[in-house]
Amino acid sequence: MIGKNNIATLREQAGMTGYQLAKKCGFISNNHVLNRYIKDAEAGKHLSVYRALLIYNELRKAGVCEKFEDVFWVEDSNSNEEQPSNMNIKKTP
């Protein structure tokens, strides 16, 4: 299974830069905004559930999505069929 997302599209619909979204999410360290967290998330890299929830919450507040599944979903790597976004899905053989 592969995690997919619409972060970049929704962020642009909200009229935000990666920097602005990172700041709203609280991705700040030593008074520096860590916008690389947004860039990595948009690329599907290094995304924790905690960060995914923060990103989803800010995009929801911006009015560009309603459900977590509007931002994140899981796709079966064997088929291109989209599935509901439940990051804890485990397939058993």
N, C-alpha and C positions, 0 to 999 in steps of 0.2 A: 504494500500500500504506500501511496505517495501523498504527502500533505501538500495541498495547493492553497493559494490565497488570491484575493482581489485587493490587497492593501493599496497598491499604487493607484489603481483605477479609482477606488473609493476616496483615497486621500486627495487626488486631483479634483474629483467631483465636489469635495468639501472645500476646495480652494486653499489647501494647505501644502506647504513644502514638507519634506522629510524632517527638516529642522523643527518646524512648528509642531508637527505631530509628536516628535520625540519630546519636545518641551512639555506639551500637554500631558503626555504619558508619564512625565516625571523621570525621564531617562537623563539624569543629571548627576555628574560626579565632579567634585572640586570646582563647582561653579561653571562647568563646561557641559553643554548639551551633547549627549551621545547619540547623534543622528545616525551613526553607523548601525545602531540597533534596528532602526527602521529600514535602512538599506539591506541589511542582512535578512530581516524578516521578509521583505519584498522578494528577495532572491530565494527564499525558502531555506535559509541557513541559520543555525544557532537560535532557533525560536523555542523558548520555553512556554509552557502553558500559562505561566504568570504574565509574561510579556504579551502573549497572544490576547489574554483577557484585557489587559490595559489598552492595547491597540483597539480591540473591538469596542470597548467602552467609550473611548474618545470618538471613534467614527460614528457610533450610535448617537452620542451627544450632538455631533455635527449634523445629524439627520440624514446621513447617506446610507444607512443600513438599519435593519430592525433586528435580525437574528444573527447569532454567531455564525451560522451557516452561510450568511451572505458574504462573510469575510473569509472564513476558513472552511475547508472541506477535505475529505480524504478520498482519493481516487485509487481504485484497484489497479495495480500495475499490469495485471494480466488482461484487463479489459479497460476500455476508456469510459466505462459507465461511472458516473458520479454517485457518491454515496453521502448520506448525512454526515456532518462533521462531528464525529465522536472520536477524539484523539486516543481513546482507550480501546478502540476496536481491535480485537485479536482474532484472527481466523485460525481455526483448528483444522488440521488436515482430515 
